[in-house]
């Protein structure tokens, strides 16, 4: 067998952080905590439809496009080609960090990343209205889906195009001819003016030009130098466009396999994959949710956990931890570690339910299906565990936890076959338990 010695000689390490549920698992705080010894932070998919919240010294930072590592000095923060970028949102986010004196990292944006244009947002909202209430996907209206459609339809506008007026004019002319026809004939909406968008896009290009570069080459350079790299996904495994609950999914691949495509690195570079798991389950928008609790417990989790979208402010649907779905994520992503977040939110419950199987048409299974017709018929089978009343936010070792909390964590580990190497016991950076 012939081996490419150049690739096999890469000395750096690559850890992928993925959401193991329906998003909102707390990936931002996990990336922030693990980032102390990381050289390069990289976002590999999604767009401004996701929000990562990081709390440092009681101050909250919400990142929609910027990698969570922006708060660390002298690091490199990368936005990969798999991300669709809303320049207006990105510039506003970066400006806010600068005003706070927190723009500490070096930002690099892939020249191949696609641009969310104003007409993408118009189409996103119009298409959702067209579906009607009964068939809505639950989109944020940020233009993410239509932008990915243009990417795969080979008519998208990329970051590099913002730097070349001739190419931008050519591409924008073709796009607006088609988009305005669609807006008028299908959705009965007014046209989008060429000059306004063209001039705005050129201004975006001037402002972002210092950051636009060849990300794949940069990643290879850093790995060759033995640097540690942390790859950060948005949304979660169960929202993956291929492996999630289609069509109630996002428009990209949040799973670990999507990370190499979204940054232009080899799969053989990945050292390990950490799955971020909330101690209970939440979901935003429409779609099946087998363990949803629409009663008092769901309300308790929502209010105590602050379960409202970082991007939209929408209340999240809440329910019990689903280990059937978690095992699916373990398999799809090849998880080598769990990062269990928001364990403290379960404090105060006398009993805690955990889904360990599904009953469908009188038959029991422990296999998760992304087929929504199947999931809509699922009746979860629960294991009831004892709760705890103690405040665990000051715990800094696994042994400090109440016995019931330790039993809960160990039950998850035993069922999933993956150890919880990080346990969140509060929202702050320091309110974390790390296990060897």
HULIN-V812859 format. One record per pair of residues at least 4 apart in sequence whose C-alpha atoms are under 7 Angstrom apart, sorted by sequence separation. I is the first residue (numbers start at 1). J is the second residue. D is the distance in Angstrom with one decimal. If there is no record, write none. Layout:
# HULIN-V812859
i->(I:I)
j->(J:J)
d->(D:D)
This chain:
# HULIN-V812859
i->(4:5:19:21:26:27:28:29:30:31:55:56:63:79:86:87:88:89:90:91:92:93:94:95:96:97:98:116:118:119:120:121:122:123:124:125:126:127:128:131:132:143:144:145:146:147:148:149:150:151:157:164:165:166:167:168:169:170:171:172:173:174:175:176:177:178:179:180:181:182:183:184:193:194:195:196:197:198:199:200:201:202:203:204:205:208:214:215:216:217:218:219:220:221:222:223:235:236:240:245:254:258:259:260:261:293:294:295:296:297:298:299:300:301:302:303:309:322:323:324:325:326:327:328:329:330:359:360:371:372:373:374:396:401:402:403:404:405:406:407:408:409:410:411:412:413:427:55:63:97:98:131:150:151:182:183:184:222:238:239:241:244:253:260:293:302:308:309:330:359:369:395:401:413:426:19:54:55:97:150:161:162:183:184:238:239:260:308:309:358:359:369:395:413:425:53:54:70:161:183:184:237:238:260:308:309:357:358:413:424:425:19:53:54:69:128:183:241:307:308:357:358:424:53:240:241:307:357:392:423:424:52:53:67:239:240:241:422:423:51:52:67:180:239:241:422:423:51:52:180:240:241:422:51:240:421:422:50:157:240:302:421:240:421:48:125:302:388:48:124:237:301:360:387:388:47:236:237:360:386:124:235:359:360:121:234:298:358:359:121:124:233:298:358:359:32:121:124:358:359:120:123:357:358:28:29:43:357:27:28:29:42:65:292:293:355:356:28:41:120:292:293:355:356:116:120:292:355:356:41:77:85:116:231:291:292:354:355:76:77:78:79:80:81:84:85:86:291:353:354:74:75:76:77:78:79:80:83:84:85:86:353:354:71:73:74:75:76:77:78:79:81:82:84:85:116:291:324:353:71:72:73:74:81:84:284:322:323:324:352:353:393:70:71:72:80:283:284:320:321:322:323:324:351:352:392:393:35:70:71:282:283:320:321:322:351:352:40:41:42:43:44:70:282:283:351:352:398:32:39:40:41:42:43:44:47:282:350:351:396:397:31:32:39:40:41:42:43:44:45:46:47:114:281:282:350:394:396:397:42:44:45:46:47:48:248:281:349:350:393:44:162:248:280:281:349:28:162:280:281:305:328:348:280:281:304:347:348:114:115:163:279:324:347:114:115:162:324:325:347:114:115:301:324:347:113:114:112:113:111:112:216:111:112:215:216:344:111:216:344:84:275:126:273:274:277:279:273:274:275:276:277:278:279:273:274:275:276:277:278:279:272:273:274:275:276:277:278:279:274:256:255:338:340:337:338:339:343:344:336:337:338:339:340:341:342:343:344:337:338:339:340:341:342:288:337:338:339:340:342:290:288:288:290:290:291:327:290:49:237:49:48:47:111:109:110:111:108:109:110:111:148:107:108:109:110:108:110:109:145:137:87:246:245:244:245:243:245:80:138:138:137:140:82:82:81:82:80:81:80:50:50:44:39:40:41:42:43:44:45:46:39:40:41:42:43:44:45:38:39:40:41:42:43:38:38:46:45:45:45:12:24:11:12:23:10:11:12:22:23:10:11:12:13:14:15:16:17:18:22:11:12:13:14:15:16:17:18:21:22:44:10:12:13:14:15:16:17:19:20:21:22:19:20:21:22:45:18:19:44:44:18:18:18:16:27:26:25:25:25:14:15:20:14:15:16:17:18:19:20:21:13:14:15:16:17:18:19:20:13:14:15:16:17:18:19:51:22:51:22:50:49:21:20:20:26:25:58:55:56:55:56:55:33:29)
j->(8:9:23:25:30:31:32:33:34:35:59:60:67:83:90:91:92:93:94:95:96:97:98:99:100:101:102:120:122:123:124:125:126:127:128:129:130:131:132:135:136:147:148:149:150:151:152:153:154:155:161:168:169:170:171:172:173:174:175:176:177:178:179:180:181:182:183:184:185:186:187:188:197:198:199:200:201:202:203:204:205:206:207:208:209:212:218:219:220:221:222:223:224:225:226:227:239:240:244:249:258:262:263:264:265:297:298:299:300:301:302:303:304:305:306:307:313:326:327:328:329:330:331:332:333:334:363:364:375:376:377:378:400:405:406:407:408:409:410:411:412:413:414:415:416:417:431:60:68:102:103:136:155:156:187:188:189:227:243:244:246:249:258:265:298:307:313:314:335:364:374:400:406:418:431:25:60:61:103:156:167:168:189:190:244:245:266:314:315:364:365:375:401:419:431:60:61:77:168:190:191:244:245:267:315:316:364:365:420:431:432:27:61:62:77:136:191:249:315:316:365:366:432:62:249:250:316:366:401:432:433:62:63:77:249:250:251:432:433:62:63:78:191:250:252:433:434:63:64:192:252:253:434:64:253:434:435:64:171:254:316:435:255:436:64:141:318:404:65:141:254:318:377:404:405:65:254:255:378:404:143:254:378:379:141:254:318:378:379:142:145:254:319:379:380:54:143:146:380:381:143:146:380:381:52:53:67:381:52:53:54:67:90:317:318:380:381:54:67:146:318:319:381:382:143:147:319:382:383:69:105:113:144:259:319:320:382:383:105:106:107:108:109:110:113:114:115:320:382:383:104:105:106:107:108:109:110:113:114:115:116:383:384:102:104:105:106:107:108:109:110:112:113:115:116:147:322:355:384:103:104:105:106:113:116:316:354:355:356:384:385:425:103:104:105:113:316:317:353:354:355:356:357:384:385:425:426:69:104:105:316:317:354:355:356:385:386:75:76:77:78:79:105:317:318:386:387:433:68:75:76:77:78:79:80:83:318:386:387:432:433:68:69:76:77:78:79:80:81:82:83:84:151:318:319:387:431:433:434:80:82:83:84:85:86:286:319:387:388:431:83:201:287:319:320:388:68:202:320:321:345:368:388:321:322:345:388:389:156:157:205:321:366:389:157:158:205:367:368:390:158:159:345:368:391:158:159:158:159:158:159:263:159:160:263:264:392:160:265:393:144:335:187:334:335:338:340:335:336:337:338:339:340:341:336:337:338:339:340:341:342:336:337:338:339:340:341:342:343:339:333:333:418:420:418:419:420:424:425:418:419:420:421:422:423:424:425:426:420:421:422:423:424:425:372:421:422:423:424:426:375:375:376:378:379:380:416:380:140:329:142:142:144:212:211:212:213:211:212:213:214:251:211:212:213:214:213:215:215:251:248:204:370:370:370:371:370:372:215:285:286:286:312:261:262:262:263:262:263:263:234:235:231:227:228:229:230:231:232:233:234:228:229:230:231:232:233:234:228:229:230:231:232:233:229:230:252:252:253:254:223:235:223:224:235:223:224:225:235:236:224:225:226:227:228:229:230:231:232:236:226:227:228:229:230:231:232:233:236:237:259:226:228:229:230:231:232:233:235:236:237:238:236:237:238:239:262:236:237:262:263:254:255:256:256:276:276:276:277:278:269:270:275:270:271:272:273:274:275:276:277:270:271:272:273:274:275:276:277:271:272:273:274:275:276:277:310:282:311:283:311:311:326:326:329:341:341:428:427:428:428:429:429:429:429)
d->(6.3:5.8:5.7:7.0:6.5:6.1:6.1:6.0:6.1:5.8:5.3:6.6:6.9:6.7:6.2:5.9:6.2:6.1:6.1:6.0:6.2:6.6:6.3:6.2:6.4:6.1:5.9:6.3:6.6:6.1:6.0:6.4:6.1:5.9:6.4:6.3:6.1:6.4:7.0:5.4:6.1:6.1:6.4:6.2:6.3:6.3:6.3:6.0:6.1:6.1:6.3:6.1:5.9:6.3:6.1:5.8:6.0:6.6:6.2:6.0:6.2:6.6:5.9:5.6:6.4:6.3:6.0:6.0:5.9:5.4:5.1:4.5:6.8:6.0:6.0:6.1:6.0:6.3:6.4:6.3:6.3:6.4:6.3:6.1:5.6:6.6:6.4:6.1:6.3:6.1:6.2:6.2:6.0:6.3:6.6:5.3:6.7:6.7:4.5:6.0:6.0:6.0:6.3:5.6:7.0:6.5:5.5:6.5:6.0:6.2:6.2:6.2:5.9:5.5:5.7:6.6:4.3:6.3:6.0:6.5:6.5:6.3:6.3:6.1:5.8:5.4:5.4:6.3:6.4:5.9:6.8:6.6:6.7:6.1:6.3:6.1:6.2:6.4:6.1:6.0:6.5:6.3:6.0:6.2:6.0:5.5:6.6:4.4:6.5:5.0:5.2:5.7:5.3:4.6:7.0:6.0:4.9:5.4:6.7:4.5:6.5:6.1:5.1:5.0:4.8:4.7:5.1:5.1:5.0:4.4:6.8:5.3:6.1:5.3:5.0:6.2:5.8:6.2:5.2:4.7:6.1:6.2:5.0:6.1:4.1:6.3:6.0:5.3:6.4:5.6:6.4:6.7:6.2:5.3:5.5:6.8:5.2:6.4:5.4:6.7:6.9:6.4:6.2:5.9:4.4:6.8:6.8:5.3:6.6:6.3:5.7:6.6:5.7:6.3:6.4:5.9:6.9:5.6:6.1:5.5:5.8:6.1:4.7:4.4:6.0:5.7:5.4:4.7:6.4:5.7:6.4:5.5:6.4:6.1:4.2:6.1:5.5:6.9:5.0:6.2:5.1:6.9:5.0:5.4:5.5:5.7:6.6:5.5:6.3:6.4:6.3:6.0:4.8:4.5:5.0:5.9:6.3:5.6:6.9:5.7:7.0:5.0:6.7:6.8:4.8:5.2:6.3:5.9:5.6:5.3:5.9:6.6:6.2:5.9:6.7:6.1:5.8:5.4:5.2:6.0:5.2:6.3:5.8:6.5:5.9:6.0:5.0:5.8:5.0:5.3:7.0:5.5:5.6:5.6:6.2:6.9:3.9:6.3:4.6:6.8:4.5:6.9:6.0:5.6:4.6:6.6:5.8:5.0:6.7:5.5:5.0:6.2:6.1:6.8:6.1:6.0:5.9:5.7:6.4:5.3:5.6:4.6:5.5:5.8:6.3:6.0:4.1:4.4:6.6:5.8:6.3:6.9:6.8:6.9:5.3:6.7:5.3:6.3:5.7:5.9:6.0:6.4:6.4:5.3:6.0:6.2:6.0:5.4:5.9:5.2:6.3:4.8:4.8:4.9:4.8:4.8:5.2:5.9:4.9:4.9:4.8:5.7:6.4:5.9:4.4:5.1:6.1:6.1:6.1:5.9:6.1:5.1:6.2:5.7:5.5:5.6:6.5:6.9:4.6:6.7:5.9:5.2:6.7:3.9:6.2:4.9:6.3:5.7:5.9:5.7:6.2:4.9:6.3:5.9:6.1:6.4:5.6:6.1:6.1:5.3:4.8:5.5:6.1:6.5:5.1:6.2:5.4:6.6:6.1:6.8:6.0:5.1:6.0:6.2:6.9:5.8:6.2:6.0:6.2:5.7:6.2:6.6:5.1:5.3:6.7:4.8:5.7:6.7:6.1:5.4:4.8:4.8:4.4:5.0:5.0:5.7:4.4:6.3:4.7:6.4:5.4:6.5:6.1:6.5:5.9:6.0:5.8:5.8:6.9:4.5:5.0:5.1:7.0:5.8:6.3:4.6:6.9:5.0:7.0:6.8:5.2:4.1:6.2:5.9:6.8:6.5:5.2:5.4:6.5:6.2:5.8:6.2:5.3:6.3:5.5:6.5:5.9:5.8:4.9:5.1:5.8:6.1:6.0:4.2:7.0:6.3:5.7:4.6:6.5:5.7:5.3:6.3:5.7:5.4:5.7:5.5:4.7:6.2:5.6:6.6:4.2:6.2:6.9:5.8:6.8:5.5:6.0:5.6:5.7:6.8:6.1:6.0:5.0:6.6:6.8:4.7:6.1:4.8:6.3:6.5:6.8:6.0:6.5:6.7:5.7:6.7:6.2:5.0:6.0:6.3:5.9:6.0:5.7:5.9:5.4:4.7:4.9:4.6:4.9:4.8:5.8:6.0:6.6:5.6:6.0:6.1:6.1:6.0:5.3:6.6:5.3:6.0:6.5:6.3:5.8:5.9:5.6:6.1:4.9:6.4:5.6:4.4:6.1:6.1:5.7:5.5:5.5:6.1:6.0:6.0:4.6:4.7:4.3:5.9:6.4:6.0:6.8:5.9:6.1:6.4:6.7:6.1:5.7:6.3:6.9:6.5:5.6:6.4:6.1:6.3:6.0:6.8:6.5:5.4:5.6:5.8:5.3:4.9:4.7:5.4:6.0:6.7:6.1:6.0:6.0:5.7:6.5:5.1:6.9:5.5:5.5:6.3:6.9:4.6:5.5:6.3:6.5:5.9:6.5:4.5:5.6:5.9:7.0:6.9:3.8:5.3:6.6:5.7:5.8:4.8:6.2:6.4:6.9:5.9:6.4:6.0:6.3:6.0:6.5:6.3:5.8:5.3:4.7:5.0:4.8:4.8:6.0:6.5:5.3:6.0:6.2:6.0:5.8:6.0:6.1:6.7:6.2:6.5:6.9:6.5:4.3:6.7:6.0:6.3:4.1:5.8:5.7:6.7:6.6:4.2:4.8:6.6:3.8:6.7:6.2:6.4:5.9:6.0:6.8:4.9:4.3:4.7:4.8:4.8:4.9:4.6:5.2:5.4:5.3:6.5:5.4:7.0:5.4:6.0:5.8:6.1:6.3:6.3:6.3:5.6:5.7:5.2:4.1:5.2:5.6:5.8:6.0:6.6:5.9:4.5:5.8:6.8:6.3:6.4:6.5:6.1:6.9:6.0:5.6:5.0:6.2:6.2:5.2:4.8:5.7:6.5:6.1:6.3:5.7:5.6:6.6:7.0:5.1:5.1:4.7:5.0:5.1:5.0:5.6:5.8:6.9:5.7:6.1:6.1:6.1:6.8:5.1:6.8:5.4:5.6:6.2:6.5:6.9:6.4:5.5:6.4:7.0:6.9:6.6:6.2:5.3:6.0:6.4:6.0:6.8)
